[in-house]
Amino acid sequence: MPETYPFLSDEWMAAAHAIREEYAGRLEAGNAPEVRMNQIITDMPFGEDTVNLHINSTAGEMSLAPGHLEDPEVSVTLDYDTARAIFLDPATAVQHFMAGKIKVQGDMTKLMGLMQAPTADPDAVEVQRRLAEITE
């Protein structure tokens, strides 16, 4: 069993980056729309109260990285527990959105497409499984 880390901690981000690097060039964005999305994660249980991240799939692969993009198409704000729950079970994203736990600014269609896009790429499924395994 791999070592586990608190979701979004520096250790988790480093381990997640290492896993994604193993699959560099092999991951497809799948049926997800191309998106440039900033995320603001609030109520962090460690470190700073807020963490800024971004998702970018415009290069053909989905990537999650620290910091914000200058010109995002959509920005979302959600608390740590909601972000972790969606990360571990992406199928719950719509449920959390409908419950008002995700605040959205920008192109809502980009977010909805991202939340509803199935992943058929077996490498992407494997990366998600491995990332879940390292997540506390």
SEMI-743562 format. One record per residue (C-alpha): x, y, z; residue in one letter. Coordinates in steps of 0.001 Angstrom, whole numbers, plus 500000, padded with zeros to 6 digits. Layout:
% SEMI-743562
XYZa
...
% end
This chain:
% SEMI-743562
500000500000500000m
501432503426499086p
502022506122501666e
499060508482502111t
498960512244502565y
496309514833503407p
494542515916500218f
496208519000498674l
499065519058501195s
502516519809499794d
503384516107500153e
500201515072498356w
500831517551495524m
504404516225495088a
503249512585495078a
500376513409492699a
502772515204490359h
505105512182490369a
502220509856489471i
501061512136486659r
504635512384485336e
504709508600484958e
501823508967482498y
502999512126480715a
501990512113477079g
499652509143477565r
496654510823479171l
493833512182477096e
491366514815478195a
488747512300477030g
485298513649476354n
485852516609478655a
485684520016477007p
488828522064476765e
488778524175479885v
490885526712481751r
489496526751485281m
490702528371488482n
489788526810491813q
489702528461495213i
489646525863497985i
488584527342501333t
488533526073504916d
491792524155504573m
492440522022507689p
496190522781507534f
498508525528506279g
496866528569504721e
493076528883504992d
492742529098501189t
494545527291498350v
494506528472494727n
494708525819492015l
493887525537488344h
492796522891485882i
493855523193482262n
492960520715479531s
493747522878476506t
496983520996475762a
495092517703475319g
495707516380478851e
493915517316482053m
496303518939484527s
495861520211488078l
498494522632489353a
498998525262492060p
498267528909491347g
495768530599489100h
495580531091485348l
495471534700484146e
492426534314481889d
490310531406483150p
487068530557481385e
485492529610484698v
486401529924488378s
484973527864491219v
485079528309494968t
484441525353497242l
485467524199500681d
488150521581501344y
485736518798502335d
483696519282499155t
486813519390496959a
488130516195498560r
484773514430498190a
484547515356494499i
488147514339493900f
487571510896495435l
484201510430493688d
483816512731490668p
480283511443490136a
479214513491493186t
480175516830491585a
476670517589490312v
475183516679493702q
477541519114495468h
476827521802492888f
473065521397493326m
473534521617497115a
475147525047496649g
478597523935497778k
480284525139494582i
480236528843493690k
480848529532490005v
482011532590488059q
482376532502484291g
481311529991481658d
479039527537483452m
478896525275480367t
482632524530480722k
482125523408484313l
479036521342483512m
480843519622480638g
483755518835482917l
481491517423485642m
479543515224483231q
482301513973480920a
482953510241481292p
486537509046481268t
487134506182478883a
490936506444478857d
492253503457480874p
495426505367481790d
493333508236483219a
491278505744485226v
494509504227486579e
495916507652487510v
492679508521489340q
492822505195491222r
496444505759492229r
495761509337493326l
492836508145495449a
495157505568497072e
497559508285498279i
494753510534499550t
493895510757503247e
% end
